[in-house]
């Protein structure tokens, strides 16, 4: 199963918005989502601190700040 990772913060409204926005794509493409708290991992915080939310597939960054639906949809269609 394909799984995307959302690098997020609990108090970040952009993070909550991206999670809600990506849900329909997850359902459409039968993809899982793992939400990771950037503040719980010093390495992630050093890498993504000012970029959250960040949507990843493995090491591939799909978008940050806001969901790029077209890019994410194209990417998911290509890897399925």
C-alpha positions in Angstrom: 0.0 0.0 0.0 1.2 3.5 -0.9 1.5 5.8 2.1 2.1 9.5 2.2 3.6 11.3 5.1 2.4 14.7 6.4 5.0 16.5 8.4 2.8 18.6 10.7 2.4 20.4 14.0 -0.6 20.1 16.4 -1.1 23.8 16.6 -0.7 24.6 12.9 -3.8 25.6 11.1 -2.2 25.1 7.7 -1.3 21.6 8.7 -4.9 20.8 9.6 -6.1 22.4 6.4 -3.7 20.3 4.3 -4.7 17.1 6.1 -8.3 17.8 5.4 -7.6 18.8 1.8 -5.6 15.7 1.0 -8.2 13.2 2.4 -10.3 13.0 -0.8 -7.2 12.2 -2.8 -6.3 9.5 -0.3 -9.7 7.9 -0.7 -9.7 8.3 -4.5 -6.3 6.6 -4.9 -6.5 4.2 -1.9 -3.5 5.8 -0.3 -2.6 5.9 3.4 -1.5 8.9 5.4 1.0 9.0 8.3 0.9 12.3 10.2 4.3 13.0 11.9 4.8 15.8 14.5 7.8 17.7 13.3 8.5 18.9 16.9 8.9 15.4 18.1 12.0 14.7 16.0 15.0 17.1 16.1 16.2 16.0 12.6 12.8 16.6 11.1 12.5 19.9 12.9 15.9 21.0 11.6 14.9 20.0 8.0 11.3 21.1 7.8 10.7 23.6 10.7 9.6 26.6 8.6 8.1 24.6 5.8 5.3 22.7 7.6 3.1 21.3 6.5 5.0 19.2 4.1 3.5 16.3 2.2 5.9 13.6 1.3 6.1 10.2 -0.4 9.3 8.7 0.9 11.9 11.4 0.3 9.9 13.0 -2.5 8.4 16.3 -1.4 5.0 16.8 -3.1 4.2 20.2 -1.6 4.5 22.4 1.5 2.3 25.1 3.1 -0.7 24.3 0.9 -1.8 21.2 -0.9 -0.9 21.3 -4.6 -3.8 19.1 -5.7 -2.9 18.9 -9.3 0.7 17.9 -8.7 -0.3 15.4 -6.0 -3.1 13.9 -8.2 -0.6 13.6 -11.1 2.0 12.0 -8.9 -0.4 9.5 -7.4 -1.7 8.5 -10.8 1.8 8.0 -12.0 2.9 5.7 -9.1 -0.3 3.6 -9.0 
